[in-house]
């Protein structure tokens, strides 16, 4: 056998994949009498090369000749030349043969037409999407290692590694054999599991390169670098595909919902010029990246797997010019994908899909008005969906990152402060909420005047803050002033006016429940008619109508209203939403007061959920605590 096509050295510590290597693959090869190759398909680092090598060594005695071609760097012409040269070395010999083509990225048709037409069995490994091989080969999709095999692999490679640390590492490394091999090399060089996990967060490409330079070509980072370098050295269209790959990498590991894109043309800064990206361009490039195994495209979304995305982001940092293009394109994509408005209407439309990508962008790299609006709207969605802590943490970082921008564009900062105040209010931080809302109110009043909608909305939030602190007379006066002015200027059926009216009814309840109930009923009818009975704002009013009835001692009327509101909350809001928990809490407390059966597990779940929302005790939480102890 020509050494050029010899098998790679066998890994003496290979483990796992028993069924695939001993049964499935040999069975597929035995059936390949029709000239169709067998393709091992899977993402980078999943172990295709190691499996093929192990299979070839185990099955070597069954074949007269076993040949191996490394196709990872071969384009169609070079691969065809390599296949022809390999076949020349065995020309005239008899007996069965096995030919392995490792790392094929060329078009299947360009590969298959050069394969031998005799009894030679051909095994191909490829990252390319299975769909492009289905017509010309028998495809075996390689899964990630089962967790128990991942743990065994790591503990065999690293003497003394505990099962707990092996479990943590396997999870962080997506159970990818090659990634675990790379991490194990650092562990054997003296790094602790905790250091490896920390480095994965800060520099995945370094950990996944191995600790010796000679490891790099065979490492997960090396293989991804090779794939991206091939695009960088290719045609202009290849480079544009690379820009798209980079853009999706900086948008994080969640799927980017391409189905949410609005419009058809976006101007994107290229490295040399400007070009227009259309939906056709986007999907064409996504298709090619998927075919090359660099992208997952399905169900109207595109994504990189977690580990590959982290490595590609790290590699991108070393290319400042490409990094700038990546962030510009990413910003264009999220701006084109955000829904028209963040406010919920029963459900949030595509916001649940779009928000993770928007929030994954580094705020310091968002430079356009549409991009900034998309990010601020995403935080508005987080507040509406009850993710108060995430909003507080994220907006605090945002305001730091955008300090210079906010100094010039105060309106954006006021929007951020308003969302931050709502998040603080949701967590029971009433003094923080009041401080922020007062500042927003004063600045809107100064710059826009007392009758602007934003000024009036800010005053309504200030009224809620006063009410939460027990200052109901002052709160009612402020809310009533805001509501009457909104009725005069925008009509009582406008959504902001109805919401302020709902706040006023809520604030009136402690001192005048009858008046609060009458106003609440009026607002509820308006919201049901104009927003729908399942809109979040309508359900807010329904909840507080029930509390009015309780204050009026109409307990038996309040209970079915709370039950219906809870049902709609559970159907329209994410699990564990604070609004759902509040309605559930009042429903269970009232049920117990009326001696109705109350499921203990539901009460405990509501209690635990509210405890996670609030940093300190709340009277409703304390009452639930007492119920769980009865």
C-alpha positions as CSV (number, residue, x, y, z in Angstrom):
1,X,0.0,0.0,0.0
2,X,1.2,3.5,-0.9
3,X,2.0,5.3,2.4
4,X,0.3,8.3,1.0
5,X,-3.1,6.6,1.4
6,X,-2.3,4.6,4.6
7,X,-4.7,4.6,7.5
8,X,-4.1,7.1,10.3
9,X,-2.6,5.7,13.5
10,X,-5.1,3.8,15.6
11,X,-6.2,5.4,18.9
12,X,-5.6,2.8,21.6
13,X,-8.0,4.5,24.0
14,X,-11.0,4.6,21.6
15,X,-14.2,3.8,23.4
16,X,-18.0,4.0,22.9
17,X,-20.0,3.9,19.7
18,X,-19.9,0.1,20.0
19,X,-23.2,-0.5,18.1
20,X,-22.2,1.9,15.3
21,X,-18.7,0.6,14.8
22,X,-19.3,-3.1,15.2
23,X,-22.8,-3.5,13.7
24,X,-24.4,-0.6,11.9
25,X,-21.4,0.6,9.8
26,X,-20.3,-2.9,8.7
27,X,-23.9,-3.8,7.9
28,X,-24.3,-0.7,5.7
29,X,-21.0,-1.4,3.9
30,X,-22.0,-5.0,3.3
31,X,-25.2,-3.8,1.6
32,X,-23.3,-1.4,-0.6
33,X,-23.3,-3.6,-3.7
34,X,-25.0,-1.1,-5.9
35,X,-22.0,1.3,-5.9
36,X,-23.6,3.8,-3.4
37,X,-21.1,5.1,-0.8
38,X,-21.9,5.1,2.9
39,X,-21.8,8.6,4.5
40,X,-21.1,9.2,8.2
41,X,-22.7,12.6,8.8
42,X,-22.5,14.9,11.8
43,X,-21.3,18.2,13.2
44,X,-17.6,19.1,13.6
45,X,-16.0,17.3,16.5
46,X,-18.6,14.6,16.8
47,X,-16.1,11.8,16.2
48,X,-16.6,10.8,12.5
49,X,-12.9,10.6,11.8
50,X,-12.2,8.5,15.0
51,X,-15.1,6.2,14.2
52,X,-14.0,5.7,10.6
53,X,-10.4,5.0,11.6
54,X,-11.4,2.6,14.3
55,X,-13.8,0.8,11.9
56,X,-11.1,0.5,9.2
57,X,-8.6,-0.9,11.7
58,X,-11.1,-3.4,13.1
59,X,-12.3,-4.5,9.7
60,X,-8.9,-4.5,8.0
61,X,-8.6,-8.3,7.8
62,X,-11.9,-8.4,5.8
63,X,-10.4,-6.4,2.9
64,X,-7.4,-6.9,0.6
65,X,-6.8,-3.2,0.5
66,X,-7.8,-0.4,2.9
67,X,-7.1,3.2,1.6
68,X,-7.5,6.5,3.4
69,X,-7.8,10.0,1.8
70,X,-7.8,13.1,3.9
71,X,-10.2,15.3,2.0
72,X,-10.4,18.1,4.6
73,X,-8.4,20.6,2.5
74,X,-9.2,19.2,-1.0
75,X,-11.4,21.0,-3.4
76,X,-13.3,19.1,-6.1
77,X,-10.4,19.0,-8.5
78,X,-7.7,18.0,-6.0
79,X,-10.0,15.3,-4.5
80,X,-10.7,13.8,-7.9
81,X,-6.9,13.7,-8.5
82,X,-6.4,12.0,-5.1
83,X,-9.0,9.4,-5.8
84,X,-7.5,8.7,-9.2
85,X,-4.0,8.3,-7.7
86,X,-5.3,6.0,-5.0
87,X,-7.1,3.8,-7.5
88,X,-4.0,3.6,-9.6
89,X,-2.0,2.1,-6.7
90,X,-4.5,-0.8,-6.5
91,X,-5.2,-1.2,-10.2
92,X,-5.1,-4.8,-11.3
93,X,-5.3,-6.2,-7.8
94,X,-8.2,-8.5,-6.9
95,X,-10.2,-8.9,-3.8
96,X,-12.5,-6.6,-1.8
97,X,-11.3,-3.1,-1.0
98,X,-12.3,-0.3,1.4
99,X,-11.8,3.4,0.5
100,X,-12.3,6.0,3.2
101,X,-12.7,9.7,2.2
102,X,-12.4,11.7,5.4
103,X,-13.8,15.3,5.7
104,X,-15.5,15.7,2.3
105,X,-17.0,19.1,1.8
106,X,-17.3,19.1,-2.0
107,X,-20.6,18.7,-3.9
108,X,-21.7,15.1,-3.7
109,X,-22.1,14.8,-7.5
110,X,-18.5,16.0,-7.9
111,X,-17.4,13.2,-5.6
112,X,-19.5,10.3,-6.6
113,X,-18.7,10.5,-10.3
114,X,-15.0,9.9,-9.5
115,X,-15.6,6.9,-7.3
116,X,-14.7,3.3,-8.4
117,X,-17.4,1.4,-10.3
118,X,-16.2,-2.0,-9.0
119,X,-16.8,-3.9,-5.7
120,X,-14.9,-1.3,-3.7
121,X,-16.7,-0.2,-0.6
122,X,-16.6,3.6,0.0
123,X,-17.0,5.2,3.4
124,X,-17.3,9.1,3.4
125,X,-17.3,11.4,6.4
126,X,-18.9,14.8,6.0
127,X,-20.3,17.7,8.0
128,X,-22.6,18.7,5.1
129,X,-26.3,18.6,5.6
130,X,-27.7,15.1,5.2
131,X,-30.2,16.3,2.5
132,X,-27.5,16.9,-0.1
133,X,-26.2,13.2,0.3
134,X,-29.6,11.5,0.3
135,X,-29.7,11.1,-3.5
136,X,-26.3,9.6,-3.9
137,X,-25.4,7.7,-0.7
138,X,-26.6,5.8,2.3
139,X,-26.4,8.3,5.2
140,X,-25.8,7.5,8.9
141,X,-26.3,10.4,11.2
142,X,-23.8,10.3,14.1
143,X,-25.3,11.5,17.4
144,X,-23.3,13.1,20.3
145,X,-22.0,10.7,22.9
146,X,-24.5,9.6,25.5
147,X,-23.6,11.4,28.8
148,X,-22.4,8.2,30.5
149,X,-19.9,7.5,27.7
150,X,-18.7,11.2,27.8
151,X,-18.0,10.8,31.5
152,X,-16.1,7.5,30.8
153,X,-14.1,9.1,28.1
154,X,-13.0,12.1,30.2
155,X,-12.2,9.9,33.3
156,X,-10.2,7.5,31.2
157,X,-8.2,10.4,29.7
158,X,-7.7,12.2,33.0
159,X,-6.6,10.2,35.9
160,X,-8.3,11.2,39.2
161,X,-11.1,13.3,37.5
162,X,-14.2,13.0,39.6
163,X,-17.5,12.0,38.1
164,X,-19.1,15.3,39.1
165,X,-16.4,17.3,37.3
166,X,-16.6,15.0,34.3
167,X,-20.4,15.6,34.2
168,X,-19.9,19.4,34.3
169,X,-17.3,19.3,31.6
170,X,-19.3,17.0,29.3
171,X,-22.3,19.3,29.6
172,X,-20.2,22.4,28.8
173,X,-18.5,20.6,25.8
174,X,-21.8,19.4,24.3
175,X,-20.7,15.8,24.6
176,X,-18.5,16.3,21.5
177,X,-15.7,13.7,21.6
178,X,-13.1,16.0,19.9
179,X,-13.9,18.9,22.2
180,X,-13.5,16.6,25.2
181,X,-10.2,15.3,23.8
182,X,-9.0,18.9,23.6
183,X,-10.1,19.8,27.1
184,X,-8.6,16.6,28.4
185,X,-5.2,17.6,27.0
186,X,-5.3,20.7,29.2
187,X,-6.4,18.8,32.3
188,X,-3.5,16.4,31.9
189,X,-1.1,19.4,31.6
190,X,-2.2,20.7,35.0
191,X,-5.3,22.8,34.6
192,X,-8.1,22.2,37.0
193,X,-11.7,21.4,35.8
194,X,-12.8,24.8,37.1
195,X,-10.1,26.6,35.2
196,X,-11.1,24.7,32.0
197,X,-14.7,25.6,32.5
198,X,-13.9,29.3,33.1
199,X,-11.6,29.4,30.0
200,X,-14.4,27.9,27.9
201,X,-16.5,31.0,28.7
202,X,-13.7,33.5,28.0
203,X,-11.7,31.8,25.2
204,X,-13.3,28.6,23.9
205,X,-11.0,28.6,20.9
206,X,-7.9,28.4,23.1
207,X,-9.1,25.4,25.1
208,X,-10.4,23.7,22.0
209,X,-7.0,24.0,20.3
210,X,-5.1,21.6,22.5
211,X,-2.1,22.7,24.6
212,X,0.6,22.0,21.9
213,X,0.8,23.7,18.6
214,X,0.9,20.3,16.9
215,X,-2.6,19.6,18.3
216,X,-4.1,22.6,16.5
217,X,-4.8,21.1,13.0
218,X,-6.6,18.1,14.5
219,X,-8.5,20.1,17.2
220,X,-12.0,21.4,17.0
221,X,-10.8,25.0,16.8
222,X,-8.3,23.9,14.1
223,X,-11.0,22.3,11.9
224,X,-13.4,25.3,12.2
225,X,-10.5,27.7,11.5
226,X,-9.7,25.7,8.4
227,X,-13.3,25.9,7.2
228,X,-13.6,29.7,7.8
229,X,-10.1,30.3,6.2
230,X,-11.3,28.5,3.1
231,X,-14.2,30.9,2.8
232,X,-12.0,33.9,3.4
233,X,-9.6,32.8,0.6
234,X,-12.5,32.0,-1.8
235,X,-14.6,34.1,-4.1
236,X,-16.4,37.3,-3.2
237,X,-19.5,35.3,-2.6
238,X,-17.6,33.0,-0.3
239,X,-16.4,36.0,1.8
240,X,-20.0,37.3,2.0
241,X,-21.1,33.8,3.3
242,X,-18.3,34.2,5.9
243,X,-19.7,37.6,6.9
244,X,-23.1,36.0,7.4
245,X,-21.6,33.1,9.4
246,X,-19.8,35.6,11.6
247,X,-22.9,37.7,12.1
248,X,-24.9,34.7,13.2
249,X,-22.1,33.7,15.6
250,X,-22.2,37.1,17.4
251,X,-26.0,36.8,17.7
252,X,-25.4,33.9,20.2
253,X,-26.3,30.3,20.4
254,X,-30.1,30.7,20.2
255,X,-31.7,30.1,16.8
256,X,-32.1,33.4,14.8
257,X,-35.6,33.4,13.4
258,X,-35.2,34.2,9.7
259,X,-38.9,33.8,9.3
260,X,-39.4,37.0,11.4
261,X,-37.5,39.2,8.9
262,X,-39.5,42.1,7.6
263,X,-38.7,43.8,4.3
264,X,-36.4,42.5,1.6
265,X,-33.3,44.7,1.2
266,X,-30.7,45.8,3.8
267,X,-27.6,47.8,3.0
268,X,-24.7,46.1,4.8
269,X,-21.1,47.4,5.1
270,X,-18.7,45.0,3.4
271,X,-15.0,45.0,3.9
272,X,-14.4,46.9,0.6
273,X,-17.7,48.4,-0.4
274,X,-21.5,48.3,0.3
275,X,-23.8,45.7,-1.0
276,X,-27.5,45.0,-0.6
277,X,-28.5,41.8,1.2
278,X,-31.9,40.6,0.2
279,X,-34.0,37.7,1.5
280,X,-32.9,35.7,-1.5
281,X,-29.2,36.4,-0.8
282,X,-29.7,35.5,2.8
283,X,-31.4,32.2,2.3
284,X,-29.1,31.2,-0.6
285,X,-26.0,31.8,1.6
286,X,-27.6,30.0,4.6
287,X,-28.3,27.0,2.3
288,X,-24.6,26.8,1.2
289,X,-23.4,27.2,4.8
290,X,-25.8,24.4,5.9
291,X,-24.6,22.2,3.0
292,X,-21.0,22.7,4.2
293,X,-22.0,21.7,7.8
294,X,-21.3,25.1,9.3
295,X,-24.9,26.1,10.0
296,X,-28.2,24.5,11.2
297,X,-31.2,25.7,9.2
298,X,-34.6,24.4,10.1
299,X,-38.1,25.5,11.0
300,X,-37.6,29.1,9.7
301,X,-34.5,29.7,11.9
302,X,-30.7,29.5,11.5
303,X,-28.2,28.7,14.2
304,X,-24.7,27.5,15.0
305,X,-24.3,24.9,17.7
306,X,-23.1,26.3,21.0
307,X,-19.4,25.2,20.9
308,X,-18.8,26.0,17.3
309,X,-20.4,29.5,17.7
310,X,-18.1,30.2,20.7
311,X,-15.0,29.1,18.7
312,X,-15.9,31.2,15.7
313,X,-16.6,34.2,17.9
314,X,-13.1,33.8,19.4
315,X,-11.5,33.4,16.0
316,X,-13.3,36.5,14.8
317,X,-11.8,38.7,17.5
318,X,-8.4,38.3,15.8
319,X,-9.8,39.9,12.7
320,X,-11.0,43.5,13.7
321,X,-12.1,44.4,10.1
322,X,-14.3,41.2,9.8
323,X,-15.5,41.7,13.3
324,X,-16.8,45.2,12.5
325,X,-18.6,43.8,9.4
326,X,-20.1,41.0,11.5
327,X,-21.6,43.3,14.1
328,X,-22.9,45.7,11.4
329,X,-24.7,42.8,9.6
330,X,-26.0,41.3,12.9
331,X,-27.4,44.7,13.8
332,X,-29.1,45.0,10.4
333,X,-30.6,41.5,10.8
334,X,-32.1,42.1,14.3
335,X,-33.5,45.5,13.3
336,X,-35.2,43.8,10.4
337,X,-36.5,41.0,12.5
338,X,-38.0,42.7,15.6
339,X,-41.8,42.7,15.8
340,X,-43.6,46.0,15.2
341,X,-44.1,46.6,19.0
342,X,-43.1,45.1,22.2
343,X,-46.4,45.3,24.0
344,X,-48.2,41.9,24.4
345,X,-51.6,41.1,23.0
346,X,-52.4,37.8,24.6
347,X,-49.1,36.5,23.2
348,X,-46.0,38.3,22.1
349,X,-45.8,37.2,18.5
350,X,-42.2,36.6,17.5
351,X,-40.7,38.5,20.4
352,X,-40.0,35.3,22.3
353,X,-38.0,34.1,19.3
354,X,-36.3,37.4,18.4
355,X,-35.3,38.7,21.8
356,X,-32.5,36.2,22.6
357,X,-30.6,37.3,19.4
358,X,-31.2,41.0,20.1
359,X,-30.0,40.7,23.7
360,X,-26.9,38.6,22.6
361,X,-25.5,41.6,20.7
362,X,-22.8,43.5,22.6
363,X,-24.5,47.0,23.2
364,X,-21.1,48.7,22.5
365,X,-21.3,47.4,19.0
366,X,-24.8,48.7,18.2
367,X,-24.4,52.0,16.3
368,X,-27.7,52.8,14.5
369,X,-31.0,54.1,15.6
370,X,-33.0,51.0,14.5
371,X,-30.5,48.8,16.3
372,X,-30.8,50.8,19.5
373,X,-34.6,50.8,19.3
374,X,-34.6,47.0,18.8
375,X,-32.5,46.5,21.9
376,X,-34.7,48.9,24.0
377,X,-37.8,47.2,22.7
378,X,-36.3,43.8,23.6
379,X,-36.0,45.0,27.2
380,X,-39.5,46.2,27.1
381,X,-40.5,42.6,26.1
382,X,-38.5,41.2,29.0
383,X,-40.4,43.4,31.5
384,X,-43.8,42.5,29.9
385,X,-42.9,38.8,30.1
386,X,-42.0,39.1,33.8
387,X,-38.2,38.7,33.6
388,X,-37.5,41.5,36.1
389,X,-34.1,40.4,37.3
390,X,-32.8,39.9,33.8
391,X,-34.1,43.3,32.9
392,X,-32.4,45.0,35.9
393,X,-29.1,43.3,35.3
394,X,-29.1,43.9,31.5
395,X,-30.2,47.5,31.6
396,X,-27.7,48.4,34.2
397,X,-24.9,47.0,31.9
398,X,-26.5,48.7,28.9
399,X,-26.6,52.2,30.6
400,X,-22.9,51.8,31.4
401,X,-22.0,50.7,27.8
402,X,-24.1,53.5,26.3
403,X,-23.1,56.3,28.7
404,X,-21.5,58.3,25.9
405,X,-24.5,57.8,23.6
406,X,-27.0,58.6,26.3
407,X,-25.2,61.8,27.0
408,X,-26.1,62.9,23.4
409,X,-29.5,61.0,23.1
410,X,-31.3,61.5,26.4
411,X,-34.6,60.1,25.0
412,X,-33.1,56.6,24.7
413,X,-31.8,56.8,28.2
414,X,-35.2,57.8,29.5
415,X,-36.8,54.8,27.8
416,X,-34.2,52.6,29.4
417,X,-34.9,54.2,32.8
418,X,-38.6,53.7,32.4
419,X,-38.2,50.0,31.6
420,X,-35.8,49.6,34.5
421,X,-38.3,51.3,36.8
422,X,-41.0,48.9,35.8
423,X,-38.7,46.0,36.5
424,X,-37.8,47.3,40.0
425,X,-41.6,47.8,40.7
426,X,-42.3,44.2,39.6
427,X,-39.7,43.0,42.1
428,X,-41.0,45.2,44.9
429,X,-38.2,47.7,44.8
430,X,-40.7,50.6,45.1
431,X,-38.2,53.3,46.2
432,X,-35.9,52.5,43.2
433,X,-38.9,52.5,40.9
434,X,-40.1,55.9,42.3
435,X,-36.6,57.5,42.0
436,X,-36.3,56.5,38.3
437,X,-40.0,57.3,37.4
438,X,-39.8,60.7,39.0
439,X,-36.6,61.5,37.0
440,X,-38.2,60.3,33.8
441,X,-41.4,62.3,34.5
442,X,-39.6,65.5,35.3
443,X,-37.4,65.3,32.1
444,X,-40.3,64.5,29.8
445,X,-42.3,67.3,31.3
446,X,-39.4,69.7,30.9
447,X,-38.6,68.7,27.3
448,X,-42.0,67.7,25.9
449,X,-44.5,69.5,28.1
450,X,-47.1,68.2,30.7
451,X,-49.6,67.0,28.1
452,X,-47.3,64.8,26.0
453,X,-48.3,61.1,26.1
454,X,-44.9,60.1,27.5
455,X,-45.1,62.6,30.3
456,X,-48.6,61.4,31.2
457,X,-47.6,57.8,31.1
458,X,-44.6,58.5,33.4
459,X,-46.9,60.3,35.9
460,X,-49.2,57.3,35.9
461,X,-46.2,55.1,36.9
462,X,-45.3,57.6,39.6
463,X,-48.8,57.3,41.0
464,X,-48.4,53.5,41.2
465,X,-45.2,54.0,43.1
466,X,-46.9,56.3,45.6
467,X,-49.7,53.7,46.0
468,X,-47.3,50.9,46.7
469,X,-45.8,53.0,49.5
470,X,-49.3,53.5,51.0
471,X,-49.7,57.1,49.9
472,X,-53.1,56.5,48.3
473,X,-54.7,60.0,48.4
474,X,-51.6,61.5,46.6
475,X,-51.4,58.6,44.2
476,X,-55.1,58.9,43.3
477,X,-54.9,62.6,42.6
478,X,-51.8,62.1,40.3
479,X,-53.4,59.1,38.5
480,X,-56.7,61.0,38.0
481,X,-55.0,64.1,36.6
482,X,-53.1,61.9,34.2
483,X,-56.2,59.9,33.2
484,X,-58.4,62.9,32.6
485,X,-55.8,64.6,30.5
486,X,-55.3,61.5,28.4
487,X,-59.1,61.2,27.9
488,X,-59.2,64.8,26.7
489,X,-56.2,64.5,24.4
490,X,-56.3,61.0,23.1
491,X,-59.8,59.6,24.0
492,X,-60.7,57.2,26.7
493,X,-60.5,54.2,24.2
494,X,-56.8,54.7,23.5
495,X,-54.7,51.9,25.0
496,X,-52.5,54.2,27.2
497,X,-55.6,56.0,28.5
498,X,-57.3,52.7,29.4
499,X,-54.2,51.5,31.2
500,X,-54.0,54.7,33.3
501,X,-57.7,54.4,34.0
502,X,-57.1,50.8,35.2
503,X,-54.3,52.1,37.5
504,X,-56.6,54.8,38.9
505,X,-59.3,52.1,39.7
506,X,-56.6,50.0,41.4
507,X,-55.4,52.9,43.5
508,X,-59.0,54.0,44.5
509,X,-59.9,50.5,45.9
510,X,-58.3,50.8,49.4
511,X,-60.1,54.1,50.2
512,X,-63.2,53.9,48.1
513,X,-63.7,50.3,46.8
514,X,-67.2,51.1,45.4
515,X,-65.8,53.9,43.2
516,X,-62.8,51.8,42.2
517,X,-65.1,48.9,41.2
518,X,-67.4,51.1,39.0
519,X,-64.4,52.7,37.2
520,X,-62.7,49.3,36.9
521,X,-65.8,47.8,35.3
522,X,-66.0,50.6,32.8
523,X,-62.3,50.3,31.9
524,X,-62.6,46.5,31.7
525,X,-65.5,46.8,29.2
526,X,-63.5,49.2,27.1
527,X,-60.4,47.0,27.1
528,X,-62.4,43.8,26.4
529,X,-63.9,45.5,23.4
530,X,-60.8,47.2,22.0
531,X,-57.9,45.0,23.1
532,X,-59.7,41.6,23.7
533,X,-60.7,39.7,26.8
534,X,-57.3,37.9,27.0
535,X,-55.0,40.9,26.5
536,X,-52.6,41.2,29.4
537,X,-53.9,44.7,30.3
538,X,-57.5,43.5,30.3
539,X,-56.5,40.7,32.6
540,X,-54.7,43.1,34.9
541,X,-58.0,45.1,35.2
542,X,-60.0,41.9,35.8
543,X,-57.6,40.8,38.6
544,X,-58.0,44.2,40.3
545,X,-61.8,44.1,39.8
546,X,-61.8,40.9,41.8
547,X,-59.8,42.6,44.6
548,X,-62.4,45.4,44.6
549,X,-65.1,42.8,45.1
550,X,-63.1,41.3,48.0
551,X,-62.9,44.8,49.5
552,X,-66.7,45.1,49.1
553,X,-67.1,41.7,50.8
554,X,-68.5,40.2,47.6
555,X,-66.3,37.1,48.0
556,X,-68.5,34.7,46.1
557,X,-68.5,37.0,43.0
558,X,-64.7,37.6,43.3
559,X,-63.8,33.9,43.3
560,X,-65.1,33.0,39.8
561,X,-63.6,36.2,38.3
562,X,-60.2,35.2,39.8
563,X,-60.6,31.7,38.5
564,X,-61.4,32.9,35.0
565,X,-58.5,35.4,35.1
566,X,-56.1,32.8,36.3
567,X,-57.1,30.4,33.5
568,X,-56.5,33.1,30.8
569,X,-53.2,34.1,32.4
570,X,-52.0,30.5,32.3
571,X,-53.0,30.2,28.7
572,X,-51.5,33.4,27.4
573,X,-48.4,34.1,29.6
574,X,-45.1,32.2,30.0
575,X,-45.0,29.6,32.8
576,X,-44.1,31.3,36.1
577,X,-45.0,34.8,35.0
578,X,-45.4,37.0,38.1
579,X,-48.9,38.2,37.0
580,X,-50.0,34.6,36.9
581,X,-48.5,33.9,40.3
582,X,-50.3,36.9,41.8
583,X,-53.7,35.9,40.4
584,X,-53.1,32.3,41.6
585,X,-52.1,33.5,45.1
586,X,-55.3,35.6,45.5
587,X,-57.4,32.8,44.1
588,X,-56.0,30.2,46.5
589,X,-56.2,32.6,49.5
590,X,-59.8,33.4,48.7
591,X,-60.6,29.7,48.1
592,X,-59.2,28.8,51.5
593,X,-61.2,31.6,53.2
594,X,-64.4,30.3,51.6
595,X,-63.4,26.7,52.7
596,X,-63.0,25.5,49.1
597,X,-60.5,22.8,48.5
598,X,-57.0,24.1,47.6
599,X,-54.3,21.9,46.0
600,X,-51.3,22.0,48.3
601,X,-48.8,21.5,45.5
602,X,-50.2,24.4,43.5
603,X,-50.0,26.7,46.6
604,X,-46.4,25.6,47.2
605,X,-45.5,26.2,43.6
606,X,-47.1,29.7,43.7
607,X,-45.4,30.5,47.0
608,X,-41.9,29.4,45.7
609,X,-42.4,31.4,42.4
610,X,-43.3,34.6,44.3
611,X,-40.3,34.1,46.6
612,X,-38.1,34.1,43.6
613,X,-39.6,37.4,42.3
614,X,-39.2,39.3,45.6
615,X,-36.0,40.0,47.4
616,X,-37.8,40.4,50.7
617,X,-41.0,39.3,52.3
618,X,-44.4,40.4,51.1
619,X,-47.7,40.1,53.0
620,X,-49.2,37.8,50.3
621,X,-46.1,35.6,50.4
622,X,-46.3,35.4,54.1
623,X,-50.0,34.3,54.0
624,X,-49.1,31.6,51.4
625,X,-46.3,30.5,53.7
626,X,-48.8,30.0,56.5
627,X,-51.0,28.0,54.1
628,X,-48.2,25.6,53.2
629,X,-47.6,24.9,56.9
630,X,-51.2,24.1,57.8
